[in-house]
Each structure stands twice: as C-alpha cells, then as structure tokens.
Amino acid sequence: MKQGKVKTIEFLINRVQTRHPEFDSIPKFSLLLGAGCSKSSGIPTGWEIINTLKKLWFLDNFPKGNIHKIGNYEYNEDFFKENADIFEQKTIEQELQLKEYILENKDKFLKTIPQILRVGKTDDQVFQENIDNIFNDHLYGFWFNQFSESPRDRQKFIEYLIDKSEPKGAYLLLTHLIASEVNLFSNIFTTNFDDLINDSLVRYSNKKPRVYAHNEIAKYINAYSTRPNIIKLHGDFLFENIKNTTDETSSLWENMEVKLGEALNTLDIVIVGYSGGDVSIMQALTALKRKHNFCVFWCSRNYEKLNWRAKAFLEEFDNSYFVEIDSFEYLTYKMYESVKDSIKPIDIVETSKTKQQEFEKYIEQYSEELITSTELNEAEKESIKESLEIILERNSFFQFNEIKDYEEKKEFLGKLRIDGISRVLKNIYSNISWEEAKFLYGEIDKDNFFITKIEKAPIQHISNALTNLNTVDSIRTKAILESIPDELLLAKLEKSSDGDAYSALGELASISPEKIDSIKRSRKVEYKSEDFEKLDLRAIIIKIKTGSKESAISTVRNEETIIIDKLSKESIKEIAIFLSNLSELSDKLSKQLFLKLNDDSLKLRIEKENFNQIGIAINLFTKLDKNKTFKICEELDFNQIAKKTEKLNLAAIQNGLREINGSNNFLAFQLFNRLTNDFLKLKFEQADFQSVGEAASNLIKINRQKTIELIRLIPDEFFKTLISDSDYTYQQFATTIEKLTQIDFGRFANITRDSDTEKIASKILASINKTGQQIFIHHFPTLANIDWKITNKIISELSTEYLYNLLRWEKLDLYTVNLPSLKLALDHCKKTEESKFIEGIINKNKYRFDKYRKQNYKKHLP
C-alpha cells in the first residue's frame, strides 16, 4: 500500500467524533456493516453459507441423499466425511458451469474489473489475471441458484440461518454509539439480511430506527434525519426479493444507489465486517467516489485478506484508508471506551415497561375501534376480539419463559395459532431446554389439540409449524401429521397456490413421505386450459407434481400440444429440466414427448448450448431414446461444438466430455479427436494438480491411445513442479497420483520419487487430522507402492490420538487386504505395539486375505 494509506484505530476514533459541518445535529460519518459483524451473533459467514448450500445441493442430487438430511437444512456430517471424495468431485464439476459462464461472458465481466488494474494491459491479460477472483466473487450467488431458483425457497433458507441469532455485546455497544447523546452514526448501511442492529436499537434504546429494505421505500430515506436510518442494500429476510444470486447481486436497486449517493455527497463512511466482494456495491462506491471525494475508513483484520476489489479501491482513490482491527467487537469497544464518560446509561427496564404499556394501549384502542364498527357482523367482531386478546397475552417469548406454572404455560400455548405454538416450542428447544420443549409438546398434544389448530390454519402455516415441531420431537410430529385426515389436508391444498402447495408438500414429505405420497395419490391436478397456456415449463412441473402420478400424466397428455409447443421454443437446458422431472413420473411419457420434438430444431439448439450443458442433455436424451439421440448426434457440427472449448479450462473441457461419454461414446470420441494435442497440452499445463489427474483419468476412457500420446508430450519437469507447488490433502494427493499411475505407473512413480518427498509428506500431514479412517486406509497401499518414504514420514509424524483412533476403528478388519503395507510402515517407524495389533487383525482374517490374493493372482494370469 502507498505510504499514509494505513491509519490507526485512534486516528479513526478521533475523526468519527467530528460533526457534520452544516448540520451539527448530524454525525459526519455513516457506517457500512458486512457479514463479518454478525458472525459472533451466530450467523454464518458467506463461505460457511456456500459450504452448507453445496451439501444441500449434493444431497438433493445424490441417490437417496434425502435420508441423510435432518429437516430441510441440516444434515449428517458423518455422511460427508465418508463421501468426501465424491462430494468434492461433484461440487467441482458443478462449479465448472460458473467458470464456463464467466468465460462465455468475458466482455461483461471485463467491465467489472477496477480501472486501476487495467492500466498498461490488454483485455486478455487483465481477464486472465483476474478470472479466479471473478469466479470466487460469484460462488455465493452461484450456489444460491443451485440450491433453488425460487426466491421464496431462498428467503426461507436465509430465515432459517438467522432464526437463532441474537445481538451480542458489540451490537449493544453500537446501540449506545448510535442512540445516546454522543450519536456517532445515524446512517447505517448493511449488506446483511439479519435484524441485529434494528433489534438491538428497539430493545435497548428509546430511538426508533427507520428500516429501508425495499427499493420502493428507499426513495423516502432522509440521510439528514436525527432518527437512525438502517438501509439494507440487499434486502431483508422477511421479503422474497432479497438479493443473493449472481444476477441479483450484480447491481443495486436504483433507489438504494441514489440514496447511497445522496448520503456520501456530504457524509464520510466507515466500513467494517465487509470484504468488498459484491460487484454491485463496489461499482456504486467507485462511481460515487469519482463524483464526491468522501472519506473512507476500511476496517479489517488483515489487508491481504481483503477482496481484490476493495484493495484496488483503496489503492486508486485518495482520502481512502485502511484501519487494521482485531475484530468488529474490539472496534466497537474502543469507540465506546473513548466516549463512555459522555454516555448516560440506558435504563432498559424502564424502556421495556414504557414500550409494553404503549403496546397494550394501542392494541386495546385498535380492538375497541374494530368491535364497535357497524360494518362488521357479530361473528367477525368476536373473532377479532379473540385474536387481539391473544396478541396482548403473547407479549414475547421471554414473558412466556417467566411463567413458572406448567398449567399456565399450557393455557398460554393453547391460545396461539399452530405457527405461534411451533415458534415458541422451537425457541425453548434452541435457547432454554430441549427437555422442557419436548415435555410441553407432549403435554399439549392431547384431545385432538393439534388437529383443532390445523383445521384453522392454511397449508403453508401447517407445513412451517410441523417443520419447526419436527426439530423438537420428530416421532411425535410424524404421528401428528399421519393423524390428520387426508380430506382435511386435501382441502387445504385446494385453497393454496401451486407454489405454496409444492413447497408445503416438500416440507411435509421430509416428515412423513408415506403420508404425503398417499395425499398426492388422492389429489387431482386442477387447471383451466386458458391459464395452463400462460405457464412456463417450470411452473407446469410445479403444478403437476402436487397431484397424483395418474393425474399428472393425464394433464400432460391432455395439454400435450401446448407443452410440445413450449418445448419447441425453449433452450436445451429447460427441455432437459422438464423432461427429467417428467421422467420421475413416467419415463414412457417423457420419451413420447421427446420423440415428437423436431430433430433439426434440437440439433440447432444443442449447438447453441454451453459445453457442459450439452453433456447433461445428451445423457438424458440417450436414456429417453438412444436411436433418436444418436441420429441427432451424427448430424451435429462437431467442429462448432469443439470450438466452444477454446475459452474453457481443462476441468470444464474434461467434465463436458465425461458427461457426453457417459451416454454417447461416439459423440465424445468425435469431439475429443477434434481437439489437437497441442491445444490440450496447453490446457493441461495451465491446470491445477487435481484437474490434471481427473482429466487424464476421464479422457483415457474416451480415447486411450490419444490420451497416452497427449500425456507423453507433457515433460516430467511440469509434473514435478506441479506436485511441488500445489496444496493438497492426503485424499487429494493420493487420488490424483493413483489416477496418473493407472496410465503409466513407472513414469509417475518415478516422478513422485524424484520430487521433494519430505515436502509432499508435510503438506499431507498439515490436514491429516481431517482425514477419515476409511479414506486413510483405502489410499495407504497406493501411496506405499509409489514411494514408501512418503508413507513412513506420515506414520512417523501422526499424532498419538489419530493413530489410536485409526487402530480402534470398528471397520478396520474389513480392510485387511490393505493392512500389510500399514504394518510395514509401523515396523519401519518402530511402532512395535501398533504393528502387533495390525498383525493380529491380519492373522484373524487370514482366510479373507488369502482368498483376495488368489483372486488377484488369477486376474493377472495370461
């Protein structure tokens, strides 16, 4: 960084305490809070969310993956430890779609690269230097889109993530800095969906913040108001229009950007907890900075870990500074400490009492106005009175917790709707005592209590409530769901929208698949032909998948002409999604529709599709009708499709070819042969270690001779450098080397032995504690055969705890055939007791071991 760009916390605190030069009642600085500020309050970071989304996607696409789910958004971590290899492979393959998209839209992404990084360089140089940065910036949005294309589904997931969050100490101190006499900030911008700062201000101060989370109301923001403004740049979890996919976060809402500009016209800004990875916000800040030279203090733990866009911003603009901080918590503490003598402590008890009295007063007035209205009948008045009395009694979850008598608690719960009951019990389960939540759940589950509540609720409230209750007691919740009369659920579904019905059936199916299968078998898909024509293919799938299989098939048959017309106009991707979903209901019907699509039209659309999507579509089409697909493939312009690989990296090329080869070796062979060895050699030499191994393993299945010739063109020195410079885990190294040695054992064993084996072993050991026993034992003989120095080094430096757990693994005897190589390494490292233990297992399972050796021997007989 340039000299003078780094400032201390003390310098920042002194500057923040200055007032606006024209309006003394207004602070000079605004505040931008990012995700890092919410981590200590229990909300996951962006990278943690990406990891969760990957796992949910994998389970949705893994055979019988749903049995490893716990509710809608949790899962069995042991499953991912046992399947780490395939999980990593499949997610990397999926991410190739993003890489391909970036490469195909090079001009679009070039425009987002900061100007300072483009000076003196060609567009190609700039793009190649920053393509990995662009890829990483868009992973968050990409995986949200893979999770679901439905804004409602994404909103519910975000709601789940922040459901248990509470503002911790830093937010309480920040509340004092905003709401007390010192008033350091009154405009708080945030990229976060949570309500932590708003909750903290409402609970612990007398200041009523204005929250702006929607484009339409953003135009009413007054940046010079004395009341705090909380401006949610990406929306609020309560609304479905939150921004989280790649397309959604590519630009700010128009009114949000205008108001950000109005604020920064005369105000300065402190940025904390935000790395700078959002294109929309960074482009807005950059554009505004060129118009107004507002001061920026960017606070972070480590400058090097800032996003590349943030570093470019700080480097490009004057009056922009980096402040190194330990954490958001420490920064707020230091700010509070500097002004604490000027802050009058907030009387939380008195504030709460005042708010409670106001609340009850307004509800009572509202109730009186409604029930004295001459426009309502007596039944409606009685219903209003009852509902508002419930609100008055349900002051808060905390008030409920103060009730000591269980009969009173049960009476309290009895007055709530089913969704209110479920939230209270889930809160008790999560925050107080799972035993008490389970006990209360059992106590109220009597005399058709829940059936009565369900009778009064819409289907989306029922599914949400039972999903919450499933967390408290899954067995009881399943029993309640299965006790609901089918005709009652069917009536609820009839009154709901297709989207709500589809979502509710999905949630309820995770509790009792048998019950929901029964419901769907009883349900007929209802529609009007004139409305059906307005639906797109995805909406059609949602509609038909809420009814019985027979009804769905009948609907598709009746509206076949409309559907064929839609299929004839849609992209190959949309056709594949529709026919794949329809295949789950009827392979025969899906095939019939496919056969009616024009071959020439399909051929042209395949040639226009991205390389990776072609493989997915060909796979599906081949399963539907091999002859039709083969005929289309024969007519394809192989050169045109092969040309699509020019902008792709090795991983994307091999993934596309592997997908195609899975169902159509002819097409894969033709495309692979049109790629010159010089072109492929260059792609190999630009690839990472794992991609090289994966590509070699998959390409050899398409054309063995061409792949062997290609690998021979690549010099040994390249592979040595690749092994030396790459980072990898035990599993990643072993899997990649195993794939390469299957092509040429002698060559790649020697390359490994000639490399720095001490360095290889050290890299492997750095993450060995995260390696499961099955993976360790499975790959150990491979590594030992390649180079015993690596395995001996690993064994010699394994922690006592890891080795103990490995030898006590309950499935160890199932891997008897792998144990001799482990015993040799233990002997070499003079681990006598451990070696004897392994020898005992080998002798105990000698028959199994000898049988395996004989089978292996026969397999290699001439």
HELIX and SHEET records of a PDB file:
HELIX    1   1 ILE A    9  VAL A   16  1                                   8    
HELIX    2   2 ALA A   35  CYS A   37  5                                   3    
HELIX    3   3 LYS A   39  SER A   41  5                                   3    
HELIX    4   4 GLY A   46  ASN A   61  1                                  16    
HELIX    5   5 GLY A   65  HIS A   68  5                                   4    
HELIX    6   6 GLU A   77  GLU A   82  1                                   6    
HELIX    7   7 ALA A   84  GLU A  104  1                                  21    
HELIX    8   8 LYS A  106  LEU A  110  1                                   5    
HELIX    9   9 GLN A  115  LEU A  117  5                                   3    
HELIX   10  10 ASP A  123  PHE A  147  1                                  25    
HELIX   11  11 PRO A  151  ILE A  162  1                                  12    
HELIX   12  12 GLY A  169  ALA A  179  1                                  11    
HELIX   13  13 LEU A  196  TYR A  204  1                                   9    
HELIX   14  14 ASN A  215  ALA A  218  1                                   4    
HELIX   15  15 GLU A  248  SER A  250  5                                   3    
HELIX   16  16 GLU A  254  THR A  266  1                                  13    
HELIX   17  17 VAL A  279  LYS A  291  1                                  13    
HELIX   18  18 TYR A  303  LYS A  305  5                                   3    
HELIX   19  19 TRP A  308  GLU A  316  1                                   9    
HELIX   20  20 PHE A  328  VAL A  339  1                                  12    
HELIX   21  21 LYS A  340  SER A  342  5                                   3    
HELIX   22  22 ILE A  348  ILE A  371  1                                  24    
HELIX   23  23 GLU A  378  GLU A  393  1                                  16    
HELIX   24  24 PHE A  397  GLU A  402  1                                   6    
HELIX   25  25 TYR A  406  GLY A  414  1                                   9    
HELIX   26  26 ILE A  418  ASN A  431  1                                  14    
HELIX   27  27 TRP A  434  ILE A  444  1                                  11    
HELIX   28  28 PHE A  449  GLU A  455  1                                   7    
HELIX   29  29 ILE A  459  VAL A  472  1                                  14    
HELIX   30  30 SER A  474  SER A  483  1                                  10    
HELIX   31  31 ASP A  486  GLU A  494  1                                   9    
HELIX   32  32 ASP A  498  ALA A  509  1                                  12    
HELIX   33  33 PRO A  513  SER A  522  1                                  10    
HELIX   34  34 SER A  529  PHE A  532  1                                   4    
HELIX   35  35 LEU A  537  ILE A  544  1                                   8    
HELIX   36  36 LYS A  549  ASN A  558  1                                  10    
HELIX   37  37 GLU A  560  LYS A  569  1                                  10    
HELIX   38  38 ILE A  572  LEU A  585  1                                  14    
HELIX   39  39 ASP A  587  LEU A  595  1                                   9    
HELIX   40  40 ASP A  599  LYS A  608  1                                  10    
HELIX   41  41 PHE A  611  LEU A  624  1                                  14    
HELIX   42  42 LYS A  626  GLU A  635  1                                  10    
HELIX   43  43 PHE A  638  LYS A  643  1                                   6    
HELIX   44  44 LYS A  644  LYS A  647  5                                   4    
HELIX   45  45 LEU A  650  ASN A  661  1                                  12    
HELIX   46  46 ASN A  665  ASN A  673  1                                   9    
HELIX   47  47 ASN A  677  GLU A  685  1                                   9    
HELIX   48  48 PHE A  689  LEU A  699  1                                  11    
HELIX   49  49 ARG A  704  LEU A  713  1                                  10    
HELIX   50  50 ASP A  716  ASP A  725  1                                  10    
HELIX   51  51 TYR A  730  THR A  741  1                                  12    
HELIX   52  52 PHE A  745  ASP A  754  1                                  10    
HELIX   53  53 THR A  757  LEU A  765  1                                   9    
HELIX   54  54 ILE A  768  LYS A  770  5                                   3    
HELIX   55  55 GLN A  773  ILE A  786  1                                  14    
HELIX   56  56 TRP A  788  GLU A  797  1                                  10    
HELIX   57  57 THR A  800  LEU A  807  1                                   8    
HELIX   58  58 LEU A  812  ASN A  818  5                                   7    
HELIX   59  59 LEU A  819  HIS A  828  1                                  10    
HELIX   60  60 THR A  832  LYS A  844  1                                  13    
HELIX   61  61 LYS A  846  LYS A  859  1                                  14    
SHEET    1   A 8 VAL A   6  LYS A   7  0                                        
SHEET    2   A 8 SER A 320  GLU A 324  1                                        
SHEET    3   A 8 VAL A 296  SER A 300  1                                        
SHEET    4   A 8 ASP A 268  VAL A 272  1                                        
SHEET    5   A 8 PHE A  29  LEU A  33  1                                        
SHEET    6   A 8 PHE A 185  THR A 190  1                                        
SHEET    7   A 8 ASN A 229  LYS A 232  1                                        
SHEET    8   A 8 ARG A 210  TYR A 212  1                                        
SHEET    1   B 2 LYS A  69  ILE A  70  0                                        
SHEET    2   B 2 GLU A  74  TYR A  75 -1                                        
END                                                                             
